[in-house]
Amino acid sequence: MTQSMIVAVGTTNAAKLSAVRKALEVLFPDKASALEVRGVGVKSGVSDQPMCDEETIQGATNRAQRALDSDTEAQFGIGIEGGCQKIGERWFEAGWTVVVDRNGTVGIGSSARYELSLKIMGHLLSGVELANLRISGKTEVRSKGEVWVMISGILRDVLKQDSCYAHKI
């Protein structure tokens, strides 16, 4: 019998939990049937819209450790945090994932980046969180797990959020 693998994830977001499950099933196919992914509502300890990679990574780290600390059965804690980073004169969005275990081992991964338009950045710099922007007329973007890839302010494609996050886990 396969020993269970219990993972506490510092979110209750269905798309992020799905990304974790999909990634772990690929990484550990022999444990897929015994995999238990548990979502835990924890605070990131950073701003709602992190504006640099360091803050975003800190938020993911906090979520991972707090999730692990909240579940005594979990072998791993995973935190996922999205944020922005200014590179030169351009702004980009990326997600960061941190995985921690009970021995203090920490792993960090990043998603692909995409450029944010000046219009979108105007909203973000005024304090609006990216997930709360209504860019295409759709609502509840976060709960549906959809991310809009915006290049120079033009809506180019719709990707499922679990696909955007799974590769970095």
N, C-alpha and C positions, 0 to 999 in steps of 0.2 A: 504494500500500500504506500502511495506517495504521501510524504509528510506535507502538511498544509503550509502555504506561504501566505502570511497575513501582512498586508501593507496598509498603513494608515496614511491617507492623503489629506493635506490641509485645505480642503475645499469640499463644498457640497454641489459644485457645478457639474452637472451631468456630462457635459462634453469633456471636461478635464478628467473626470473619473473614467470615462470611456477610453480616453487616450492612454491613461495609465494601464488599464486592463489590456488593451491591444498591444502596447509595447511590451509588457511583461509576458504575455502569451507567446510573443515572438522570441524574446530573450530566454525564456525558461519554458520551452514547449513541454518538457516532462512534468512540469508542475501546473500546467494550465488548468487541469481538472480540479486541483486542490487550491487554486488561487482565490484569495478573498481580499477584495479591494474595499476598504472602508473609508467613506468620506467623513471628515471631521470639520465642523465649522470653527475655524481658528482665525485669529487676527494676524495680519501680516506684520504689524508694527511699523509700517512705512506709510507714506501718503497714498491716497486712493489711486492716484495716477503718478507712479514713479517717473521721474524725468531724467534718470541716468542709469546706466547699467549697474553701478555699485548699489544704488538704492533698490533696484529691482532684484538683484541677487540676494541682498539682505532680506527682502520680503519673502523670497522663496525659501531661504534658509530658515527664517523664523517659522514659516508655515510647516516646513518639514519637521523641525525639531519639536514644535508644539503638538503636531499630529502624533508623532512617535511617543511623546511624553504622556499624551492623553489615552493611549491604548496599550496596556501592559502586555497584551498578546501579540502585538505587531512586532515583526522583525525589522521592518523598514518604515521610515517616514519619508513622504515625498511632498515637496512644496512646489507650486507652479505660480509664477507671477509674471504679468505682462507689464511692459514699461517702454518708455521712449528714450532715445539717445541722440544727442546732437553730434554729428560728425561733419566737421567743417561748417558750412552754412546750411546744411540739410538736416532734417529730423527723420528718424527711422523708428519703427516699432519692432519690438522683438519680445519673445517670451523666454523666461529662464526657468529651469527646473533644477532643484537640489534634492538629492537622495541622501539620507543619513541612516546609519544602522546603530545598533546598541553598543558597538565597539568604538564609536566616534569617527568611523570612516565617513567621509563626505565626498560625493560626486556631483559635478555641476555640468549642465548642458544648456545649449541655447537653440532656439528655433531660428529659422531663416528670418531675415529682416525685410521690411518693405518701407519705402519712403512715404512719409505723410505730407500732404499738401500744406501750403501756407494757410489756407482757409481752415483746415482741420486743426493745425497747430494754434491758430488764434483762439479756438475754443478751448483747447487743452491748456494753453498758457493762462487762460482766464479762470481755470479751475474746474472745467468740465471733464469728467472721465471719458476716455475713448469709448468704452462699452455703453455709455449713456447717450452718445451722439446719434441723431437720426439722420443718417446720410442718404439712405435710399428709400426712406419712407417706411421701412420695416421697424417694428418695435420688439422689445424683449430679446434683443440680439444675444445677450449673455446666456439666458436660460435656454435658448434654442441651439446654442453652440455654433453660431455662424459668425464668421469673421469676413469683413470686406477688405479686399486687397485694393488699395487706392494708390494710383500712380499719377502725380500731378493733379490730384483732385478728381480724376475720372474713375468711376467704378468700372473695373476691368473684369472681375471674376468673383465668384462666391465659393468659398472653400468651407468645408466642415472644420470646426475648430479642433476636433480630435485629430484630424489629419495634420494640422499645423503643429500640434504639440507632441504627437506620438514619437516622432523621430528623435527628439532631444532627450527622451527618457532612456 
